[in-house]
Every structure is written in structure tokens, then in C-alpha cells.
Amino acid sequence: PKAPVASSLTLAGARPTWRQKEQPHTQKQFVFEKPSEVERRVPEAGVIDKPGVYELSKGPTGISRIHLIPGFIDSEQADWMFEQLLQDVPWGQRTHIRQEISFEEPRLTSWYGELPYTYSRITMQPNPNWHPVLTMLKERIEEFTGYTFNSLLCNLYRNEKDSVDWHSDNEPSLGKNPVIASLSFGATRTFEMRKKPSPEEDGDYTYVERFRIPLDHGSLLVMEGATQEDWQHRVPKEYHSRDERINLTFRIIYPEPDGVWK
């Protein structure tokens, strides 16, 4: 509101020198009006870096839950496993097609499993020849989680410029409420998660809840429940130099109902 005009200000008990006669005077009232819309603030991202089970959200689709286990593989074992996988896994760079534009994935990948896997219009062909280290890791994770996995997508981030964009692992071949067990070796990279906006937000992610999870050498992250239905995740590019990182994402793949892989 504007500052009050001088004629409306008086000191108690004082007679203004400029007022020679008593004149009728109407005191103006200033009423504070609360803004009709409360300013929305972009929420600050939370950080999850301690071991434990975290319920990220609960909704009609169910509970979105993650389990973080830093040091799942001890440092000495993780060192030699990392070197072995870096050398022996048949890494390759796939080509994405998005809106009829093709581009190379900013990371290297490899697939293991009896069935093919299709994501972002890329189909990775069956590869039943599991590396012995990967078989051992699969069995150790299965014993810990109680789930039985039949497939594995391996990712190699060569440096800070390699990344994976926002997405959910919700392809039909993964079934309902898929479980993803993500094991990391090498350089620490930040794993980011954001909640999908409500229908009222019309696809706007500005005000959604977010988390940042540093995944370091030998750490295991298990995503289950409605996490893939209600949340997205990514590994962003970074501005500081980063060494190589291997990420193993164990999953359960089901055959397509019509037998056709798209």
C-alpha cells in the first residue's frame, strides 16, 4: 500500500499549525488484503545416503519403496570385480530413436538373459552366457532380497559426460510393480529420483518431490512396489571429472503375451 498522505497524520494532543479552523476530517483506513494465491516454492531435493528402507510415497498404485545398502560388496572384492567386468563384458553403444531422430546412447551397455529386452525402441537380443562374476553376484543378491532375477542390464559410464536421462523401468515385459536391484562399482555417481506429477499438474515436474542418492563403490539399491509406476530416475552428466563406473541392474523379464517383441 502507498504511504499515508501527510494530512492524515497527527500527533496525539497536538494541533496542526496549518489548520486554523476545525474542519471535518475522514480518517482513511488501510486494509491488508492477503494475496489470493500462495506463492509455490520449488521443493529442495532430499538426500538419501544412509542404509535403510525408505517409503518414498503411498498412493492408489501402492507403496513406492527403496532399500539402500552401502558396502553390499566390500571394497577389496569390489575392486577386483570391477576390473574383471570392465575387461570381460562385451560393452557396446546402442542407438536411440526419439521423435524419429536417432542418437547414440551416452554410455555403453550389455545384456544378459534368456529373453530379449526392448526399451526406447532398442531391442537387446538374448544372451544366456552369463559371466561367472555376474552369476555369483546374482545369487548373492537373490539370497539377500528373496527375489529371483533372470536378466541383467549392464551400464558403463566412461566419464562424467556419460549419463541416462529421466525414465521409469516400466516396460510391459517387466510386469506389474517390477523389482530392480541396482549394484554399482567404480566412481560414485548421483542417482536422482523425482515423483511423477498428478494429473492436475499436466506433466509439469517443477514442484514434484525429489531425492538424490549417491551410489558408491559396492553399493546396492533395490527399487520395488510402485516405484516405477509413480517415480522417474536418472544419472545426470556432471561438471567435475569422474572415472569409470559400472552399474548392474538385475531384473525379472516376462515373455510378451502375444510372443511378439516390439
Contacts in CASP RR format, 6 or more apart in sequence:
PFRMAT RR
TARGET T0000
AUTHOR 0000-0000-0000
METHOD contacts of the structure
MODEL  1
PKAPVASSLTLAGARPTWRQKEQPHTQKQFVFEKPSEVERRVPEAGVIDK
PGVYELSKGPTGISRIHLIPGFIDSEQADWMFEQLLQDVPWGQRTHIRQE
ISFEEPRLTSWYGELPYTYSRITMQPNPNWHPVLTMLKERIEEFTGYTFN
SLLCNLYRNEKDSVDWHSDNEPSLGKNPVIASLSFGATRTFEMRKKPSPE
EDGDYTYVERFRIPLDHGSLLVMEGATQEDWQHRVPKEYHSRDERINLTF
RIIYPEPDGVWK
1 30 0 8 1.000
1 32 0 8 1.000
4 28 0 8 1.000
4 30 0 8 1.000
7 25 0 8 1.000
8 27 0 8 1.000
8 28 0 8 1.000
10 16 0 8 1.000
40 207 0 8 1.000
42 206 0 8 1.000
42 207 0 8 1.000
43 207 0 8 1.000
43 208 0 8 1.000
43 209 0 8 1.000
43 210 0 8 1.000
45 192 0 8 1.000
45 210 0 8 1.000
45 211 0 8 1.000
45 212 0 8 1.000
46 210 0 8 1.000
46 211 0 8 1.000
46 212 0 8 1.000
47 211 0 8 1.000
47 212 0 8 1.000
47 213 0 8 1.000
47 214 0 8 1.000
48 54 0 8 1.000
48 66 0 8 1.000
48 68 0 8 1.000
48 211 0 8 1.000
48 212 0 8 1.000
48 213 0 8 1.000
49 68 0 8 1.000
49 70 0 8 1.000
49 213 0 8 1.000
49 214 0 8 1.000
50 68 0 8 1.000
51 68 0 8 1.000
51 69 0 8 1.000
51 70 0 8 1.000
52 67 0 8 1.000
52 68 0 8 1.000
52 69 0 8 1.000
53 65 0 8 1.000
53 66 0 8 1.000
53 67 0 8 1.000
54 65 0 8 1.000
54 66 0 8 1.000
54 67 0 8 1.000
54 68 0 8 1.000
55 63 0 8 1.000
55 64 0 8 1.000
55 65 0 8 1.000
56 64 0 8 1.000
56 65 0 8 1.000
56 66 0 8 1.000
56 193 0 8 1.000
56 195 0 8 1.000
56 209 0 8 1.000
56 211 0 8 1.000
56 227 0 8 1.000
56 230 0 8 1.000
56 231 0 8 1.000
57 63 0 8 1.000
57 64 0 8 1.000
57 195 0 8 1.000
57 209 0 8 1.000
57 226 0 8 1.000
57 230 0 8 1.000
57 231 0 8 1.000
58 64 0 8 1.000
59 226 0 8 1.000
59 230 0 8 1.000
61 226 0 8 1.000
61 229 0 8 1.000
61 230 0 8 1.000
62 225 0 8 1.000
62 226 0 8 1.000
62 229 0 8 1.000
62 230 0 8 1.000
63 225 0 8 1.000
63 226 0 8 1.000
64 225 0 8 1.000
64 226 0 8 1.000
64 227 0 8 1.000
64 229 0 8 1.000
64 230 0 8 1.000
64 231 0 8 1.000
65 223 0 8 1.000
65 224 0 8 1.000
65 225 0 8 1.000
65 227 0 8 1.000
66 193 0 8 1.000
66 213 0 8 1.000
66 221 0 8 1.000
66 222 0 8 1.000
66 223 0 8 1.000
66 224 0 8 1.000
66 227 0 8 1.000
67 220 0 8 1.000
67 221 0 8 1.000
67 222 0 8 1.000
67 224 0 8 1.000
68 213 0 8 1.000
68 219 0 8 1.000
68 220 0 8 1.000
68 221 0 8 1.000
69 144 0 8 1.000
69 219 0 8 1.000
69 220 0 8 1.000
69 221 0 8 1.000
69 222 0 8 1.000
70 216 0 8 1.000
70 218 0 8 1.000
70 219 0 8 1.000
71 78 0 8 1.000
71 216 0 8 1.000
71 217 0 8 1.000
71 218 0 8 1.000
71 219 0 8 1.000
71 220 0 8 1.000
72 144 0 8 1.000
72 183 0 8 1.000
72 218 0 8 1.000
72 219 0 8 1.000
72 220 0 8 1.000
73 81 0 8 1.000
73 137 0 8 1.000
73 183 0 8 1.000
73 185 0 8 1.000
73 218 0 8 1.000
73 220 0 8 1.000
74 218 0 8 1.000
75 217 0 8 1.000
75 218 0 8 1.000
78 185 0 8 1.000
78 186 0 8 1.000
78 217 0 8 1.000
78 218 0 8 1.000
79 217 0 8 1.000
81 133 0 8 1.000
81 137 0 8 1.000
81 185 0 8 1.000
82 185 0 8 1.000
82 186 0 8 1.000
82 217 0 8 1.000
82 246 0 8 1.000
84 131 0 8 1.000
84 133 0 8 1.000
85 131 0 8 1.000
85 133 0 8 1.000
85 134 0 8 1.000
85 154 0 8 1.000
85 185 0 8 1.000
85 246 0 8 1.000
85 248 0 8 1.000
86 156 0 8 1.000
86 244 0 8 1.000
86 246 0 8 1.000
88 131 0 8 1.000
88 133 0 8 1.000
89 110 0 8 1.000
89 131 0 8 1.000
89 154 0 8 1.000
89 156 0 8 1.000
89 246 0 8 1.000
90 110 0 8 1.000
91 108 0 8 1.000
91 109 0 8 1.000
91 110 0 8 1.000
91 154 0 8 1.000
91 156 0 8 1.000
92 108 0 8 1.000
92 109 0 8 1.000
92 110 0 8 1.000
93 104 0 8 1.000
93 105 0 8 1.000
93 107 0 8 1.000
93 108 0 8 1.000
93 109 0 8 1.000
94 104 0 8 1.000
94 105 0 8 1.000
94 109 0 8 1.000
94 122 0 8 1.000
94 124 0 8 1.000
95 102 0 8 1.000
95 103 0 8 1.000
95 104 0 8 1.000
95 105 0 8 1.000
95 122 0 8 1.000
96 102 0 8 1.000
96 103 0 8 1.000
96 104 0 8 1.000
96 105 0 8 1.000
96 120 0 8 1.000
96 121 0 8 1.000
96 122 0 8 1.000
97 120 0 8 1.000
97 121 0 8 1.000
97 122 0 8 1.000
98 120 0 8 1.000
105 164 0 8 1.000
106 161 0 8 1.000
106 162 0 8 1.000
106 163 0 8 1.000
106 164 0 8 1.000
106 237 0 8 1.000
107 155 0 8 1.000
107 156 0 8 1.000
107 157 0 8 1.000
107 158 0 8 1.000
107 162 0 8 1.000
107 163 0 8 1.000
107 164 0 8 1.000
108 155 0 8 1.000
108 156 0 8 1.000
108 158 0 8 1.000
109 124 0 8 1.000
109 153 0 8 1.000
109 154 0 8 1.000
109 155 0 8 1.000
109 156 0 8 1.000
110 127 0 8 1.000
110 153 0 8 1.000
110 154 0 8 1.000
110 156 0 8 1.000
111 117 0 8 1.000
111 124 0 8 1.000
111 125 0 8 1.000
111 127 0 8 1.000
111 151 0 8 1.000
111 152 0 8 1.000
111 153 0 8 1.000
111 154 0 8 1.000
112 127 0 8 1.000
112 128 0 8 1.000
112 129 0 8 1.000
112 130 0 8 1.000
112 131 0 8 1.000
112 134 0 8 1.000
112 151 0 8 1.000
112 152 0 8 1.000
112 154 0 8 1.000
113 126 0 8 1.000
113 127 0 8 1.000
113 128 0 8 1.000
113 130 0 8 1.000
113 150 0 8 1.000
113 151 0 8 1.000
113 152 0 8 1.000
113 253 0 8 1.000
114 126 0 8 1.000
114 128 0 8 1.000
114 150 0 8 1.000
114 151 0 8 1.000
115 126 0 8 1.000
115 150 0 8 1.000
115 151 0 8 1.000
115 173 0 8 1.000
115 253 0 8 1.000
115 254 0 8 1.000
115 255 0 8 1.000
116 123 0 8 1.000
116 124 0 8 1.000
116 125 0 8 1.000
116 126 0 8 1.000
116 261 0 8 1.000
117 123 0 8 1.000
117 124 0 8 1.000
117 151 0 8 1.000
117 153 0 8 1.000
117 171 0 8 1.000
117 173 0 8 1.000
117 253 0 8 1.000
118 124 0 8 1.000
118 171 0 8 1.000
118 173 0 8 1.000
118 261 0 8 1.000
118 262 0 8 1.000
119 169 0 8 1.000
119 171 0 8 1.000
120 167 0 8 1.000
123 261 0 8 1.000
124 153 0 8 1.000
130 138 0 8 1.000
130 152 0 8 1.000
134 152 0 8 1.000
134 154 0 8 1.000
134 248 0 8 1.000
137 183 0 8 1.000
137 248 0 8 1.000
138 149 0 8 1.000
138 152 0 8 1.000
138 250 0 8 1.000
141 149 0 8 1.000
141 181 0 8 1.000
141 183 0 8 1.000
141 220 0 8 1.000
141 250 0 8 1.000
142 148 0 8 1.000
142 149 0 8 1.000
144 220 0 8 1.000
145 179 0 8 1.000
145 181 0 8 1.000
145 222 0 8 1.000
147 179 0 8 1.000
147 181 0 8 1.000
147 252 0 8 1.000
148 252 0 8 1.000
149 181 0 8 1.000
149 250 0 8 1.000
149 251 0 8 1.000
149 252 0 8 1.000
150 252 0 8 1.000
150 253 0 8 1.000
151 250 0 8 1.000
151 251 0 8 1.000
151 252 0 8 1.000
151 253 0 8 1.000
152 248 0 8 1.000
152 249 0 8 1.000
152 250 0 8 1.000
152 251 0 8 1.000
153 248 0 8 1.000
153 249 0 8 1.000
153 251 0 8 1.000
154 246 0 8 1.000
154 247 0 8 1.000
154 248 0 8 1.000
154 249 0 8 1.000
155 164 0 8 1.000
155 246 0 8 1.000
155 247 0 8 1.000
155 248 0 8 1.000
155 249 0 8 1.000
156 162 0 8 1.000
156 244 0 8 1.000
156 245 0 8 1.000
156 246 0 8 1.000
156 247 0 8 1.000
157 163 0 8 1.000
157 187 0 8 1.000
157 189 0 8 1.000
157 235 0 8 1.000
157 242 0 8 1.000
157 244 0 8 1.000
157 245 0 8 1.000
157 246 0 8 1.000
157 247 0 8 1.000
158 244 0 8 1.000
159 241 0 8 1.000
159 242 0 8 1.000
159 243 0 8 1.000
159 244 0 8 1.000
160 237 0 8 1.000
160 238 0 8 1.000
160 239 0 8 1.000
160 240 0 8 1.000
160 241 0 8 1.000
160 242 0 8 1.000
161 237 0 8 1.000
162 237 0 8 1.000
163 234 0 8 1.000
163 235 0 8 1.000
163 236 0 8 1.000
163 237 0 8 1.000
164 234 0 8 1.000
164 235 0 8 1.000
165 234 0 8 1.000
166 194 0 8 1.000
166 232 0 8 1.000
166 233 0 8 1.000
166 234 0 8 1.000
167 232 0 8 1.000
167 233 0 8 1.000
167 234 0 8 1.000
168 196 0 8 1.000
168 228 0 8 1.000
168 229 0 8 1.000
168 231 0 8 1.000
168 232 0 8 1.000
168 233 0 8 1.000
169 178 0 8 1.000
169 180 0 8 1.000
169 223 0 8 1.000
169 228 0 8 1.000
169 249 0 8 1.000
169 251 0 8 1.000
170 178 0 8 1.000
170 228 0 8 1.000
170 229 0 8 1.000
172 256 0 8 1.000
173 253 0 8 1.000
173 254 0 8 1.000
173 255 0 8 1.000
173 256 0 8 1.000
173 261 0 8 1.000
174 228 0 8 1.000
174 251 0 8 1.000
174 252 0 8 1.000
174 253 0 8 1.000
174 254 0 8 1.000
175 252 0 8 1.000
175 254 0 8 1.000
177 224 0 8 1.000
177 225 0 8 1.000
177 226 0 8 1.000
177 228 0 8 1.000
177 229 0 8 1.000
178 228 0 8 1.000
178 251 0 8 1.000
178 252 0 8 1.000
179 222 0 8 1.000
179 223 0 8 1.000
179 224 0 8 1.000
179 225 0 8 1.000
179 251 0 8 1.000
179 252 0 8 1.000
180 222 0 8 1.000
180 223 0 8 1.000
180 224 0 8 1.000
180 227 0 8 1.000
180 228 0 8 1.000
180 249 0 8 1.000
180 250 0 8 1.000
180 251 0 8 1.000
181 220 0 8 1.000
181 221 0 8 1.000
181 222 0 8 1.000
181 249 0 8 1.000
181 250 0 8 1.000
181 251 0 8 1.000
182 191 0 8 1.000
182 215 0 8 1.000
182 220 0 8 1.000
182 221 0 8 1.000
182 222 0 8 1.000
182 223 0 8 1.000
182 247 0 8 1.000
182 248 0 8 1.000
182 249 0 8 1.000
182 250 0 8 1.000
183 218 0 8 1.000
183 219 0 8 1.000
183 220 0 8 1.000
183 247 0 8 1.000
183 248 0 8 1.000
183 249 0 8 1.000
183 250 0 8 1.000
184 215 0 8 1.000
184 216 0 8 1.000
184 217 0 8 1.000
184 218 0 8 1.000
184 219 0 8 1.000
184 220 0 8 1.000
184 221 0 8 1.000
184 245 0 8 1.000
184 246 0 8 1.000
184 247 0 8 1.000
184 248 0 8 1.000
185 217 0 8 1.000
185 218 0 8 1.000
185 245 0 8 1.000
185 246 0 8 1.000
185 247 0 8 1.000
185 248 0 8 1.000
186 216 0 8 1.000
186 217 0 8 1.000
186 218 0 8 1.000
186 243 0 8 1.000
186 244 0 8 1.000
186 245 0 8 1.000
186 246 0 8 1.000
187 217 0 8 1.000
187 242 0 8 1.000
187 243 0 8 1.000
187 244 0 8 1.000
187 245 0 8 1.000
188 214 0 8 1.000
188 215 0 8 1.000
188 216 0 8 1.000
188 217 0 8 1.000
188 245 0 8 1.000
189 214 0 8 1.000
189 215 0 8 1.000
189 235 0 8 1.000
189 238 0 8 1.000
189 242 0 8 1.000
189 245 0 8 1.000
190 212 0 8 1.000
190 213 0 8 1.000
190 214 0 8 1.000
190 215 0 8 1.000
190 235 0 8 1.000
190 236 0 8 1.000
190 238 0 8 1.000
191 212 0 8 1.000
191 213 0 8 1.000
191 214 0 8 1.000
191 215 0 8 1.000
191 221 0 8 1.000
191 233 0 8 1.000
191 234 0 8 1.000
191 235 0 8 1.000
192 210 0 8 1.000
192 211 0 8 1.000
192 212 0 8 1.000
192 213 0 8 1.000
192 233 0 8 1.000
192 234 0 8 1.000
192 235 0 8 1.000
192 236 0 8 1.000
193 210 0 8 1.000
193 211 0 8 1.000
193 212 0 8 1.000
193 213 0 8 1.000
193 231 0 8 1.000
193 232 0 8 1.000
193 233 0 8 1.000
194 205 0 8 1.000
194 208 0 8 1.000
194 209 0 8 1.000
194 210 0 8 1.000
194 211 0 8 1.000
194 231 0 8 1.000
194 232 0 8 1.000
194 233 0 8 1.000
195 208 0 8 1.000
195 209 0 8 1.000
195 210 0 8 1.000
195 230 0 8 1.000
195 231 0 8 1.000
196 208 0 8 1.000
196 230 0 8 1.000
196 231 0 8 1.000
196 232 0 8 1.000
197 203 0 8 1.000
197 204 0 8 1.000
197 205 0 8 1.000
197 207 0 8 1.000
197 208 0 8 1.000
201 207 0 8 1.000
201 208 0 8 1.000
213 221 0 8 1.000
215 221 0 8 1.000
215 247 0 8 1.000
223 233 0 8 1.000
235 247 0 8 1.000
256 262 0 8 1.000
END
